[in-house]
Amino acid sequence: MEIPHNSVRDITPHMRLLRRARKRVKALAAANRRKDEFLATLSHELRNPLASIQYALHLLSTGAGEASARQMAQARIERQVRRMTRLVDDLLEVSWINHGRLRLRRERMDLRLVVNNAIETVQPVIKERNHHLSVVLPDSPVWLQADSSRLEQVFINLLANASKYTDAGGELAVWMHTLDGQVVVRIRDSGIGIAPDALPRIFDLFRQTDEADDRSRSGLGIGLALVRNLVETHGGTVIATSAGPGKGSEFSVRLPRLGEATPGSQSHPS
């Protein structure tokens, strides 16, 4: 039996609506799955430092061990508290960004100092993993109108990420150069690399690499999303490149130099 032409026209919109509904349901299911994975990961990331702190407090409260052991216990507590503080800070930053509440404290600043401060912050981790770090920065100041603490956070996250995914004794490199009214900072590592199909999603919130490595399953999956948002808030861009698994990766941050940036703004709410 032949279907009337007008009936075909009536069916087509319904099919489109059905396809959209199915696509929406699939997207919501994926988002719900990522949320559950995030909550499980958050619990794991908080449980480990808390257990370490609890053990160190036990040593201190019982007075067990030599003075050197007590000093190590205190250092362990301080290290784990810093780790938990970074987790909470990243979560707060993501929340502010998602709700449009993040505000920058822009000031005239030399980006070289920001990068050096970030390197100094991550240096203990780099030293612990015996990484070789090479740094090439311009001889003269690179002026930006930007929030120095936010940009420092960007480069801390990128450097910590590079160290995390690079085996002990590996190579890390940081270099900066200016180009057409912009400054480019590149951070390269000789680590596990990124699969081609993962590159387009590497900056997604709660996204982690899919490599078969315990390091790929640690962390909250918000560090690179935070990097992208902070860089874009400054009017810049960040991209990731890699030749593939086992071949290292490179993250390039481009920011407008002084005179190109958007005028200042207010501080974020307390």
C-alpha positions as CSV (number, residue, x, y, z in Angstrom):
1,M,0.0,0.0,0.0
2,E,1.3,3.4,-0.9
3,I,1.8,5.9,1.9
4,P,0.3,9.3,1.1
5,H,2.9,12.0,0.6
6,N,1.5,14.3,3.3
7,S,1.8,11.4,5.8
8,V,5.5,11.2,5.0
9,R,5.8,14.9,5.8
10,D,4.1,14.3,9.1
11,I,6.3,11.4,10.1
12,T,9.6,13.1,9.3
13,P,9.4,15.8,12.1
14,H,8.5,13.1,14.6
15,M,11.5,11.1,13.6
16,R,13.7,14.1,14.0
17,L,12.3,14.7,17.5
18,L,12.8,11.1,18.4
19,R,16.5,11.2,17.2
20,R,17.1,14.4,19.2
21,A,15.5,12.9,22.3
22,R,17.6,9.8,22.0
23,K,20.7,11.9,21.6
24,R,19.8,14.0,24.6
25,V,19.2,10.8,26.7
26,K,22.6,9.5,25.7
27,A,24.3,12.7,26.6
28,L,22.6,12.9,30.0
29,A,23.6,9.3,30.7
30,A,27.2,10.0,29.8
31,A,27.2,13.1,32.0
32,N,25.7,11.1,34.9
33,R,28.4,8.5,34.4
34,R,31.1,11.1,34.5
35,K,29.6,12.6,37.6
36,D,29.6,9.2,39.4
37,E,33.2,8.6,38.3
38,F,34.2,12.1,39.5
39,L,32.6,11.5,42.9
40,A,34.4,8.1,43.2
41,T,37.7,9.7,42.2
42,L,37.2,12.6,44.6
43,S,36.6,10.2,47.5
44,H,39.8,8.3,46.5
45,E,41.9,11.4,46.2
46,L,40.8,12.7,49.6
47,R,41.0,9.3,51.4
48,N,44.7,8.8,50.6
49,P,46.0,12.0,52.1
50,L,43.7,11.7,55.0
51,A,45.0,8.2,55.8
52,S,48.6,9.5,55.5
53,I,47.8,12.4,57.9
54,Q,46.1,10.1,60.3
55,Y,49.2,7.8,60.4
56,A,51.5,10.8,60.9
57,L,49.4,12.2,63.7
58,H,49.5,8.8,65.4
59,L,53.3,8.9,65.4
60,L,53.3,12.4,66.8
61,S,50.7,11.7,69.5
62,T,52.5,8.6,70.8
63,G,55.9,10.2,70.8
64,A,57.3,7.2,69.0
65,G,60.5,7.3,67.0
66,E,63.5,9.6,66.9
67,A,63.4,13.3,66.3
68,S,64.1,12.7,62.6
69,A,61.0,10.4,62.4
70,R,58.8,13.1,64.0
71,Q,60.1,15.6,61.5
72,M,59.3,13.3,58.6
73,A,55.8,12.8,60.1
74,Q,55.3,16.6,60.3
75,A,56.6,17.0,56.7
76,R,54.1,14.3,55.6
77,I,51.2,16.2,57.2
78,E,52.3,19.5,55.6
79,R,52.7,17.8,52.2
80,Q,49.3,16.1,52.3
81,V,47.5,19.3,53.5
82,R,49.0,21.2,50.6
83,R,47.7,18.4,48.3
84,M,44.2,18.6,49.7
85,T,44.2,22.4,49.6
86,R,45.1,22.3,45.8
87,L,42.2,19.9,45.3
88,V,39.7,22.2,47.1
89,D,41.1,25.3,45.3
90,D,40.6,23.6,41.9
91,L,37.1,22.7,42.8
92,L,36.3,26.2,43.9
93,E,37.8,27.7,40.7
94,V,35.7,25.4,38.5
95,S,32.6,26.3,40.4
96,W,33.3,30.0,40.1
97,I,34.0,29.6,36.3
98,N,30.8,27.5,35.7
99,H,28.7,30.1,37.5
100,G,30.3,33.1,35.8
101,R,31.6,34.4,39.1
102,L,35.4,34.3,38.4
103,R,36.9,37.8,38.3
104,L,40.5,38.7,37.5
105,R,42.7,41.0,39.5
106,R,44.6,42.5,36.5
107,E,47.8,44.3,36.9
108,R,51.0,45.0,35.0
109,M,53.2,42.0,35.4
110,D,56.2,40.2,33.9
111,L,55.2,36.8,32.8
112,R,58.8,35.5,33.3
113,L,58.3,35.9,37.1
114,V,55.0,34.0,37.0
115,V,56.6,31.1,35.1
116,N,59.6,31.1,37.4
117,N,57.3,31.0,40.5
118,A,55.4,28.1,39.0
119,I,58.6,26.2,38.4
120,E,59.8,26.9,42.0
121,T,56.4,25.5,43.3
122,V,56.7,22.3,41.3
123,Q,60.4,21.9,41.8
124,P,60.2,19.5,44.7
125,V,58.1,17.1,42.6
126,I,60.5,17.4,39.7
127,K,63.4,16.7,41.9
128,E,61.8,13.8,43.6
129,R,61.2,12.1,40.2
130,N,64.7,13.0,39.0
131,H,63.4,14.8,36.0
132,H,65.7,17.0,33.9
133,L,64.1,20.4,33.4
134,S,65.4,22.9,30.8
135,V,64.1,26.4,30.8
136,V,64.5,29.1,28.2
137,L,63.0,32.5,28.9
138,P,63.5,35.9,27.2
139,D,66.2,38.2,28.5
140,S,63.9,41.2,28.8
141,P,60.6,41.5,30.6
142,V,57.4,40.2,29.0
143,W,54.7,42.6,30.2
144,L,51.0,41.5,30.4
145,Q,48.0,43.1,32.0
146,A,46.8,40.0,33.8
147,D,46.1,38.2,37.1
148,S,49.5,36.9,38.1
149,S,48.2,34.4,40.7
150,R,45.7,32.9,38.2
151,L,48.4,32.5,35.5
152,E,50.8,31.0,38.0
153,Q,48.1,28.4,38.7
154,V,47.9,27.7,35.0
155,F,51.6,26.9,34.7
156,I,51.7,25.0,38.0
157,N,49.0,22.7,36.7
158,L,50.7,22.2,33.4
159,L,54.1,21.5,34.9
160,A,52.7,19.2,37.6
161,N,50.8,17.4,34.8
162,A,53.9,17.0,32.7
163,S,55.9,15.6,35.7
164,K,53.1,13.3,36.7
165,Y,52.9,11.6,33.2
166,T,56.7,11.4,32.7
167,D,58.7,8.5,34.1
168,A,61.4,9.1,36.6
169,G,64.5,10.5,34.9
170,G,62.5,11.9,32.0
171,E,62.8,15.2,30.2
172,L,60.8,18.4,30.8
173,A,61.2,21.7,28.9
174,V,59.7,25.2,29.2
175,W,60.4,27.9,26.8
176,M,58.8,31.3,26.1
177,H,58.9,33.6,23.1
178,T,56.9,36.5,21.7
179,L,55.1,36.6,18.4
180,D,52.8,39.2,16.8
181,G,51.7,40.9,20.0
182,Q,51.4,37.7,21.9
183,V,53.6,35.6,24.2
184,V,53.8,31.8,23.7
185,V,54.8,29.5,26.5
186,R,55.4,25.9,25.6
187,I,55.7,23.0,28.1
188,R,57.0,19.8,26.7
189,D,57.6,16.4,28.3
190,S,58.9,13.0,27.3
191,G,56.1,11.2,29.0
192,I,53.4,8.7,28.1
193,G,51.9,11.0,25.4
194,I,48.3,11.3,24.3
195,A,46.4,9.2,21.8
196,P,45.1,11.1,18.7
197,D,41.4,10.4,19.5
198,A,41.9,11.8,23.1
199,L,43.4,15.1,22.0
200,P,40.1,16.9,21.1
201,R,38.7,16.0,24.6
202,I,41.8,16.6,26.7
203,F,40.6,19.9,28.2
204,D,37.0,18.6,28.9
205,L,35.9,18.8,32.6
206,F,36.4,15.5,34.5
207,R,38.2,14.1,31.5
208,Q,41.2,11.9,32.0
209,T,43.5,10.2,29.5
210,D,42.6,6.6,28.7
211,E,46.2,5.2,28.7
212,A,46.7,2.0,30.6
213,D,48.6,3.7,33.4
214,D,47.7,4.2,37.1
215,R,48.6,7.9,36.7
216,S,45.8,8.2,34.1
217,R,43.3,7.1,36.6
218,S,44.4,9.5,39.4
219,G,43.4,13.1,39.9
220,L,40.0,14.7,39.5
221,G,40.2,15.4,35.8
222,I,39.7,19.1,36.3
223,G,43.2,20.5,36.1
224,L,43.4,20.9,32.3
225,A,39.8,22.2,32.1
226,L,40.8,24.8,34.7
227,V,43.8,25.7,32.6
228,R,41.8,26.3,29.5
229,N,39.2,28.4,31.3
230,L,41.8,30.6,33.0
231,V,43.7,31.1,29.8
232,E,40.6,31.9,27.8
233,T,39.4,34.3,30.5
234,H,42.7,36.2,29.9
235,G,41.9,36.3,26.2
236,G,44.4,33.6,25.3
237,T,44.3,30.0,24.0
238,V,45.9,26.7,25.0
239,I,46.4,23.7,22.8
240,A,47.8,20.2,23.3
241,T,49.8,18.2,20.8
242,S,51.4,14.7,20.9
243,A,52.9,12.3,18.4
244,G,51.0,9.5,20.2
245,P,51.3,7.2,23.2
246,G,54.8,6.9,24.5
247,K,56.0,9.9,22.5
248,G,55.5,12.7,25.0
249,S,53.3,15.8,24.7
250,E,53.4,19.6,24.5
251,F,51.0,22.2,25.8
252,S,51.2,25.7,24.2
253,V,49.7,28.7,25.9
254,R,49.2,32.0,24.0
255,L,48.4,35.2,25.8
256,P,48.0,38.8,24.6
257,R,50.9,41.1,25.6
258,L,50.4,44.4,27.4
259,G,48.4,46.7,25.2
260,E,46.4,43.8,23.6
261,A,44.7,42.5,26.7
262,T,41.1,43.4,27.8
263,P,41.1,46.2,30.4
264,G,40.9,45.3,34.1
265,S,38.1,43.8,36.2
266,Q,37.0,43.2,39.7
267,S,38.2,40.6,42.2
268,H,36.1,37.4,42.6
269,P,33.7,37.2,45.6
270,S,35.0,35.8,48.9
